[in-house]
Amino acid sequence: MGDREVDEEEGGLAEGSSASAGMSPIVKWLLYIAAAIFGIIIVTVISMFVAQKTATSVFKQQKNISLVKAPPPLEVYTFQEEFRVNTSDVGESHFVKLKMSLGFESGQPALSAELAARVAQMQNIINLVIARKTKDDLKSITNQLDLREEIKAHLNHILTNGKIKEVYFTEFLVN
């Protein structure tokens, strides 16, 4: 028995009577193109919806940030002399040159007087903290922020009349 006879006996369709055989190639291509256009439209609509939601949430976050009131300005103690400290690099000699100020809450005359009285002690601590660092330890902004926090922690440890809130580098040069 031939394939055509087996198909006819099993109730199958004869050759030439299939659904896809009745469509011309142009109709097939038009269906493919229509499906592709429909897919592109669906993706575009979803993308626009997601972009709109994201933009709305970013705007809400920025709006919340702008509503936060800025903290009051800090009182500042500025070191009169700049710091010049050699780094702990082995083989090459490098140094750090910086000018620094300390910020603390205003209205604390006792702390202001203590900072003025402990200038030599604070300079010594700052020199020791910086001298332990290498040039690579001081290159990046993140490392400089860490250095600020380290100096603040060491200085707050010796202060008895208040605490330093911020350490400001007004000049920072690593050679």
C-alpha positions in Angstrom: 0.0 0.0 0.0 1.2 3.5 -0.8 1.3 6.4 1.7 -1.7 8.0 0.1 -3.8 4.9 0.4 -2.8 4.5 4.1 -3.8 8.1 4.8 -7.2 7.7 3.1 -7.9 4.5 5.0 -7.0 6.0 8.4 -9.2 9.0 7.7 -6.4 11.3 6.9 -6.5 14.0 4.3 -5.3 13.3 0.8 -2.3 15.1 -0.5 -3.0 18.7 -1.6 -5.9 19.1 0.9 -3.9 20.2 3.9 -4.6 23.6 5.5 -1.2 25.1 4.7 -1.1 23.8 1.2 -4.2 26.0 0.4 -2.4 29.2 1.4 -0.3 31.0 -1.1 3.3 32.0 0.0 2.2 35.7 -0.1 -0.5 35.1 2.5 2.0 33.2 4.7 4.5 36.1 4.5 1.7 38.6 5.3 0.8 36.6 8.3 4.4 36.4 9.5 4.8 40.2 9.0 1.5 40.9 10.8 2.6 38.7 13.7 6.0 40.5 13.8 4.3 43.9 13.8 1.9 42.8 16.5 4.8 41.5 18.6 6.7 44.9 18.2 3.6 46.8 19.2 3.2 44.6 22.3 6.9 45.1 23.3 6.6 48.9 22.7 3.5 49.2 24.8 5.1 47.2 27.7 8.3 49.2 27.4 6.4 52.5 27.6 4.4 51.3 30.6 7.6 50.3 32.4 9.4 53.5 31.5 6.5 55.6 32.8 6.4 53.7 36.1 10.2 54.0 36.5 10.1 57.7 35.8 7.3 58.3 38.2 9.1 56.4 41.0 12.4 58.3 40.4 10.5 61.6 40.4 8.8 60.6 43.7 12.2 59.7 45.2 13.8 63.0 44.0 10.7 64.9 45.3 11.2 63.3 48.8 14.9 64.1 48.8 14.2 67.8 48.0 11.7 68.1 50.8 14.3 67.1 53.4 15.5 70.2 55.2 19.3 70.8 55.2 21.0 70.4 58.6 22.1 73.6 60.3 25.7 74.6 59.5 28.4 73.4 61.8 30.9 75.6 63.7 34.4 75.0 62.3 37.8 74.8 63.9 40.5 75.2 61.2 44.1 74.1 61.8 46.4 77.1 61.0 49.2 75.0 59.6 49.0 72.5 56.8 49.9 68.9 57.3 52.8 67.4 55.4 53.3 63.7 56.2 55.4 61.0 54.6 53.4 57.9 53.6 54.4 54.3 54.6 55.3 53.3 51.1 58.4 51.0 50.8 60.9 51.8 48.1 59.5 55.1 47.0 59.0 58.1 49.1 55.6 59.8 48.9 54.0 62.5 51.0 50.6 63.9 51.7 49.9 67.6 52.0 46.6 68.6 53.4 44.7 71.4 55.1 42.0 70.4 57.4 39.1 71.7 59.4 36.9 70.1 62.0 33.1 70.7 62.2 31.1 70.5 65.4 27.7 71.6 66.5 27.5 75.3 67.2 26.9 76.7 70.7 29.6 74.6 72.3 32.2 77.0 73.7 33.8 74.4 75.9 34.5 72.2 72.9 35.9 75.1 70.9 38.2 75.9 73.8 39.2 72.2 74.2 40.1 72.0 70.4 42.3 75.1 70.8 44.0 73.6 73.8 44.6 70.2 72.2 46.1 71.4 68.9 49.5 69.7 69.4 47.9 66.5 70.5 45.4 66.4 67.6 48.2 67.2 65.1 50.2 64.3 66.5 47.3 61.9 66.1 46.5 63.1 62.6 50.2 62.7 61.6 50.3 59.2 63.0 47.0 58.2 61.2 48.2 59.5 57.9 51.8 58.1 58.2 50.3 54.6 58.4 48.8 54.9 54.9 50.4 54.2 51.6 49.9 56.3 48.4 47.5 53.7 47.1 45.5 53.9 50.3 44.9 57.6 49.7 44.2 57.8 46.0 40.4 57.1 45.8 37.6 59.2 47.1 36.3 56.2 49.1 39.6 55.8 50.8 39.7 59.6 51.6 36.3 59.4 53.1 37.4 56.4 55.2 40.5 58.5 56.3 38.2 61.3 57.4 36.1 58.9 59.5 39.3 57.3 61.0 40.6 60.8 62.0 37.3 61.7 63.4 37.1 58.6 65.6 40.6 59.1 66.9 40.0 62.7 67.8 36.6 62.1 69.4 38.3 59.5 71.6 40.4 62.2 73.3 37.8 64.9 73.5 35.8 65.3 76.7 33.6 68.4 76.1 31.8 67.3 72.9 32.3 65.4 69.7 33.5 66.3 66.2 30.7 65.8 63.6 32.7 66.3 60.4 36.3 66.4 59.2 36.8 68.6 56.1 39.9 68.4 53.8 40.1 71.9 52.3 43.2 70.8 50.4 44.4 67.2 49.8 47.5 66.4 47.7 49.2 63.0 47.5 52.6 63.0 45.8 
